[in-house]
Amino acid sequence: MDIFEVLEVLGDFIFNGDGTITALNGFIDALMPYCYLLATIIMVILVATKVITYFANPSSNMDPYVLVKPILVLSALFLYRPLVDFLIVQPVDLITDAVEAASLEATNIGNMNSFRNVVDQGLTAFADGDNNDGVSIYDFLQVSAALEFIHLLIQIVALVIIGFILLKQLVLKGIYLILGVLVLPLSLIPSNFEILKKWFFGFLSVLLWLPVLRIFQTIIALIHNAPLEGFAQPLFAVVMQVVMIYYIWNVPKYANFLVSSAGESGGSIVSDGINTVSSVYQMYGLRSLGKNQNK
């Protein structure tokens, strides 16, 4: 059982539990009535404020859609898990399946288990002429005890980083899943709708870690199959270990780049587009207002 299978079993237990433990899904079910109550309280306060403001100043226009947003939020709470699955989980699963299918096609490998074995072999072995099985890099590094120790240290660091990243993703998935039921009612607070958008793109970014990791693993598998000879073979095997550590450590950053406009800027492409359209609309409105005043 490799680290991916271990984390899959762990994730299934954390989210679904077993016969005696309801796990995170049970936690969300217990939390949901309080979120309904919170959303209802905020909705009543919001509508009451709008009504009082209108009666205090009848000349002001009352927003006819004042109840639309609260109703949508209550509906989203009622359909929370199906909506999360439909809007976030299933699209990312499709992306992951597409990336994995492309990886298998590019490397000419039959299944993902064989693909992971090739990636592991790419980090620990190199081809030896006509011998398809390859020569273990340990045979090369055993010439020097210092090189063997460095190689072992690199492998330990790589294993720890991979486990840390995947476990961190599992924990963040649980945190985002729980935060969602709290974010929805809190988004009813005026000028606080941005929190819902940040939660959505944050959750999406975390789920994209796996397809990004598959892309890096595909590159490692392709490098492993490259027709290198001589000293370049063991040299690239060692270099690939260091490169893999670096890129795996930065997987969250690259996944965030997919849903942001500029890497660490934190602004999503969609939000930037909305802000751009709003700015253009405001500029057009001000320009039209100036023309009317001139007339």
N, C-alpha and C positions, 0 to 999 in steps of 0.2 A: 504494500500500500504506500503510494508516494504522497507527497505533501498536498497535491491537488485533491486526491481522494480523501485524505484525512480532513482537510478543510471543508470538503463537500458534506461529509458525515457530520462534522461539527456544526456547520451552518444549518443543516436540516434539523438537528436537535435544538439549536438555539431558537430558530424561528417556529418550528412546529412542535417541539417537545416529544414526549412519549405518552404512554397511557396514564401516568401519574402527574406529569408536568406539562402545563399548557404553554410555557415559554412565552416568547414575545407576542405571538398572536393572541394569546390569552390576556397578556398585559394590555394590549391595545383594546381588546374587547371590554376589559374592566375600566379603561380610561375613557372610552367613548361617551358614556352618559354624562360625565363631567364636561366633556368638550361640547356636547349638545347644549348643556346648561350655560356654559360660558358664551357660546355663540348666540344663544337666545337673549342673554342679559345684554350683550353688546348691541344686538339688533334692536332691542327695546329702547336702549339709551339713544342709539343713533336715530331711530325713527321719531322718538319723543323730542329730541333736540331739533330735528328738522321741522316738526309740527309747531313747536313752541316758537321757533324763529319765524315761521311763516305767519302765525297769528300776531306776533309782536310787530311784524313789519309786513302787512299784507301786500305792499307794493312789490316785494321781492318774489321772484319766481320759485315755486317749489318743484324740486326735481321729481318728475313722475316715475322715475326708475329707482326711487329710493329703496324699494323692497326687492329689486331684482338681485342685487349682489348678496344680501343675506340669504335669499332663497337658494341661490346657486351654491353658496358655502354650505348650507345645511344639506343640500342634495349631495355635494361632494363628500361630506362626512358620512352620510348614509351609504354611499357607494365607494368608500375610501379605498379598500383593498382592490376591488376590480378596476378602479380608475388608475391606481398606481401601477397595476399589472399591465393595463392596456396602454397607458401613456408613457411609461418609463421602462418597465422591465421587458415587455415583449419587443419594443423597438431595439433595445440594446442586445437582446438575445438574437434578433435577426442580424444585427451588425456583427456580433461574435460568430455566428454560424457562417456568414459570408466571408469573414476574415479567415476563419479556420479552413473553409473550403478552398479559398485562394491559396492558403499556405500549403495545403496538401497538393494542390495542382502545381504550384511553383516548384516544390521539392520532389514531386513524383513519389509521394509516400501514401500508403493505403489508408491509414487511420491515425487518429490523434495519439493513441498510445505509442505507436511506432514513431510518430513525429517527436514526441517528448523524449523517447529513447535516443533518437538521432541528435536532438539538441544536447542531451546529457553527454553523448559520446563526443559531440563537437567540442565540449569543454574539457574532456578528459583523455581524448585519444586523437591520433592523426594517422593518415594513410601511410602505408609503407610499400611503395612500389606496386607490385602486382598482387599483394596480399590484401584482399578486400576486408579482412577483419580488422586491419589496422594494428598499430603498435601502441601499447599503453604509454601515455606520457610519463607514467611512473618509471618505466624502464629508462627513459631519457634523463629524468631528473635524479635518478638514484646515483648518477655519477658524482653528484655533490650532495652532501647532507644538508647544506644550507639551502640549495635550490629545492630539495624535497620538502623542507620545512616551510619555505615560502609558498610553494604550491599547495601544501596542506592548509596553510593559513588562509590562502585565497579561497579555497573551496569552502572552508568553514564560514568565512565572511559572506560568501555568496549565498550559502544555504540559510544563514541567519537573516540576511536582507530579504530574500525571497519569502521566507516564512513571515517576517515582520510585515512586509507590504501586503501580502494576501490576508493575514490575520487582521491588519489594520482596515483593509477593505471590508472584511466581514463585520467588524465592530461598527464601522461607519454606516454600513447598510442598515444595521439594527437601530443606530441612533437616528438616522434620517427617517426611517420608517415610523419611529415613535414621535419624532418632532413634527411630522406631517399633520397629525391629528391636533396638535397644539397650534401649529402655524395657521391652519385654516380659520379657526375662530378669531385669532389675533389679527388676521389680515383685514377683518371688518373695521378695525380702528382706522379712522381717517388718516391719510398720509402714511399708512403702514402696509399698504399693499405690496411694497417692494420686498417684504420679507417672504412672501409666497414665491415670488420669482427667484429669489436667491436660493430658497429651499429646493425648488424644482431643478435648477441648473446645477446645484451642488450635488444632489442625489444622482443626476444624470452623469456628472463627471466621475463620481466614485464607481458607478457601474461600468464605465468605459475603460477602467484600468485593465481588465482582462483582454479585450481585443487589442489594446496598445501593446500589452506584453506579448501577445501572439505575433505581432509584427516584428518585434525585436528577435523573438525566437526563430522566426522564418529566416531572418538575415543570418543568424548564427548557423542554422542548418545549411544554408546555401554556401557560406564560407567554408564549412566543414567539408562539403563535397567538391570544393574547388581543386583543380589538378595542380597542387603545389608539390614541389620536390625539394629534397635536400633539407637544409637547416630551416627553411621557411615554414615547414610543416610544424615542428614543435614550437617554433617561435610564435606562429599565429595561434596555436592552441593556448599558449600562456596569455597572449595579448587579448584573445577573445574572452577569457575569464575576467580580466580587469575591465574590459569594455562592457561586458554583460552586467557586472556589478554596478557600474556607473549608470547605465541606462535603466536598469530595474529600479534603482533608487530614485530616478527621475520620472518613473512611469506616471505618478499622480500629476506632475507638472505638465507632461505632454497630453494627458487626458483632459486636463483643465483647458489646455490650449484649443482643443476641439470645440469647446462650448464658450470660449471667450475670444475677444477681439484681438488680444495681444498678450498671450501667455499669462504673465502674472498680473496683468492690469486689473483682472477681476470683473471687467464688464463683459457681459455676454453679447454675442452678435445680435441676437434678437432684441435685447434691451437697447443696444446702441442704435439699431434700426428704428425702434419705436421713438427713441429720443430725437433722432434725426428728422423723422416725419413730423413730430410735434414741433420741432424748431422751425421747420419749413412752413408749417401751418400757421404758427404764431407770427412769423415774418410776413407771410401773405396777409394775415388778418390786420396787422399793424399798417402795412402798406395800403390796404383797402380803406382802413379807417382814416389815414392821412389824406387820401384822395377825396373821401367824402367831406372831410373838414375843409379842404381847399375849395370844394364846390360851394 
